Amino acid sequence: MNRTRFVGLRFCPDEYEKLEERRKKTTCPDMSDYMRRVILNKPITGYVRNKSLDDFMAEMMLLRKELNHIGNNFNQAVKKLHICDTEIEIKTWLQLNEDGNLSLSEKMEEIKKKMDTIADQWLQ
């Protein structure tokens, strides 16, 4: 639609800041669109935060960080394995890296449990 009429409004900085805060919580791309919808009583779509998703994402970020550390340690261990020459060195390497494998398995199980919990919540 071609808009040909202009209406100017003046706000003090505090008033404008409050309007801008409200607009940012909506899908309106700019202040003009937001004001037009408010004045004409048109529907305004707001953003909604999903608390369970926020919690899940925070937990996943921590788990990802731990998995990255475990992955780095694993890569370093594999590099050391490649320079092992004798069977004794390889057996020693296997014994030393048993803890890393156990830690990786535990983290994978923890991630699976978290994902199952979130899936159960969302499927209700």
Buried (B, 14 or more C-beta within 10 A) or exposed (E): EEEEEEEEEEEEEEEEEEBEEBBEEBEBEEEEBBBBBBEEEEEBEEEEEEEEEEEBEEBBEEBEEBBEEBEEBBEEBEEEEEEBEEEEEEEEBEEEBEEBEEBBEEBEEBBEEBEEEBEEEEEE
